[in-house]
Amino acid sequence: MRLDRVRFGLALLGIVLASLATGAAGPVDFVALLAPQIARRLTRTAQLPLVCSALLGAVIVVLSDLLARRLFAPTELPVGVLTAAVGAPYLIWLIARGRTGGTR
């Protein structure tokens, strides 16, 4: 078995799956910025906890999707709108807190 072909195939499969998910849900930019910061605060570690970040990112997207569907029913909002509405103020708060010398 040629390892280069297997790696290429797996990378291609990952790209296709990520593009399908993005096409279905829309771009959900703030989850990638929000989940690691919340996970770091939950676990209270200096390093980024990858598993916790991934699970928290999935939970954020699922909850945002449920809220986007139910909040303004029968009109459905895109998930990216709701994650940006929650994620942007939180990230602004993190930046402001970091500049004033708050504890991280």
ABEGO torsion letter per residue (X at the ends): XBAAAAAAAAAAAAAAAAAAAAAAAEBBAAAAAAAAAAAAAAAGBABBBAAAAAAAAAAAAAAAAAAAAAAAOABBBBAAAAAAAAAAAAAAAAAAAAAAGBBX
